[in-house]
Amino acid sequence: RLTPTERSILAYVLDHEGEACSKEELAAILGRSKVTVSKSISRLRAYGLLLSEPCYDENGAQLANAYRLAAMGTPLVAQE
């Protein structure tokens, strides 16, 4: 069972797949706290439903992550 926040995150990612979005931005968009969004993202990753890909600027500093839905029925492979 997914929580309403987890379902909202998946719906947002479906509409904005691959776009960089910080947890703070996602929390503001969904009307949830950053802690709630962070925990929900962690659970979705543990369930194998969500993949996150770090984004970097030209100086190598990490920016917000880009999120993608995991392909159903495919095992997750660690991204390099």
TISEMI-268242 format. One record per residue (C-alpha): residue in one letter; residue number from 1; x, y, z. Coordinates in steps of 0.02 Angstrom, whole numbers, plus 50000, padded with zeros to 5 digits. Each point is the difference from the previous one (the first is absolute). Layout:
+--------+-----+-------+-------+-------+
| residu | num |     x |     y |     z |
+--------+-----+-------+-------+-------+
|      A | NUM |     X |     Y |     Z |
...
+--------+-----+-------+-------+-------+
This chain:
+--------+-----+-------+-------+-------+
| residu | num |     x |     y |     z |
+--------+-----+-------+-------+-------+
|      R |   1 | 50000 | 50000 | 50000 |
|      L |   2 | 50061 | 50171 | 49955 |
|      T |   3 | 49966 | 50155 | 50103 |
|      P |   4 | 49914 | 50151 | 49921 |
|      T |   5 | 50169 | 50089 | 49998 |
|      E |   6 | 50085 | 49853 | 49913 |
|      R |   7 | 49861 | 49996 | 49869 |
|      S |   8 | 50017 | 50189 | 49975 |
|      I |   9 | 50188 | 49985 | 49976 |
|      L |  10 | 49978 | 49862 | 49871 |
|      A |  11 | 49869 | 50104 | 49907 |
|      Y |  12 | 50115 | 50152 | 50000 |
|      V |  13 | 50148 | 49898 | 49938 |
|      L |  14 | 49891 | 49923 | 49863 |
|      D |  15 | 49959 | 50175 | 49937 |
|      H |  16 | 50178 | 50069 | 50023 |
|      E |  17 | 50107 | 49846 | 49976 |
|      G |  18 | 50185 | 50036 | 49986 |
|      E |  19 | 49986 | 50183 | 50053 |
|      A |  20 | 50108 | 50055 | 50146 |
|      C |  21 | 49898 | 50043 | 50155 |
|      S |  22 | 50062 | 50025 | 50177 |
|      K |  23 | 49908 | 49923 | 50147 |
|      E |  24 | 49960 | 50178 | 50059 |
|      E |  25 | 49920 | 50041 | 49832 |
|      L |  26 | 49904 | 49838 | 49998 |
|      A |  27 | 49939 | 50029 | 50178 |
|      A |  28 | 49938 | 50174 | 49954 |
|      I |  29 | 49914 | 49935 | 49843 |
|      L |  30 | 49913 | 49860 | 50096 |
|      G |  31 | 49963 | 50102 | 50156 |
|      R |  32 | 50098 | 49881 | 50112 |
|      S |  33 | 50152 | 50021 | 50112 |
|      K |  34 | 50175 | 49964 | 49935 |
|      V |  35 | 50017 | 49861 | 50130 |
|      T |  36 | 49840 | 49916 | 49940 |
|      V |  37 | 50055 | 50010 | 49818 |
|      S |  38 | 50174 | 49936 | 50042 |
|      K |  39 | 49932 | 49849 | 50095 |
|      S |  40 | 49875 | 49964 | 49861 |
|      I |  41 | 50135 | 50007 | 49867 |
|      S |  42 | 50107 | 49881 | 50102 |
|      R |  43 | 49856 | 49877 | 50015 |
|      L |  44 | 49959 | 50011 | 49814 |
|      R |  45 | 50183 | 49965 | 49959 |
|      A |  46 | 50000 | 49852 | 50121 |
|      Y |  47 | 49840 | 49932 | 49918 |
|      G |  48 | 50089 | 50009 | 49832 |
|      L |  49 | 49876 | 50124 | 49928 |
|      L |  50 | 50109 | 50155 | 49988 |
|      L |  51 | 50174 | 50034 | 49935 |
|      S |  52 | 50099 | 50157 | 50040 |
|      E |  53 | 50141 | 50070 | 49896 |
|      P |  54 | 50112 | 50137 | 50070 |
|      C |  55 | 50024 | 50155 | 49893 |
|      Y |  56 | 50159 | 50104 | 50004 |
|      D |  57 | 50046 | 50175 | 49942 |
|      E |  58 | 50150 | 50037 | 49890 |
|      N |  59 | 50112 | 50019 | 50155 |
|      G |  60 | 49954 | 49827 | 50062 |
|      A |  61 | 49887 | 50058 | 50143 |
|      Q |  62 | 49847 | 49891 | 50026 |
|      L |  63 | 49833 | 50079 | 49962 |
|      A |  64 | 49826 | 49927 | 50023 |
|      N |  65 | 49967 | 49820 | 49950 |
|      A |  66 | 49903 | 49949 | 49846 |
|      Y |  67 | 49871 | 49865 | 50036 |
|      R |  68 | 49936 | 49863 | 49886 |
|      L |  69 | 49875 | 49861 | 50021 |
|      A |  70 | 50079 | 49828 | 50003 |
|      A |  71 | 49945 | 49883 | 49861 |
|      M |  72 | 49875 | 49879 | 50071 |
|      G |  73 | 50064 | 49823 | 50013 |
|      T |  74 | 50181 | 50049 | 49969 |
|      P |  75 | 50130 | 49981 | 50137 |
|      L |  76 | 50085 | 50161 | 50053 |
|      V |  77 | 50183 | 50020 | 49955 |
|      A |  78 | 50110 | 50121 | 50097 |
|      Q |  79 | 50032 | 50154 | 49895 |
|      E |  80 | 50176 | 50067 | 49984 |
+--------+-----+-------+-------+-------+
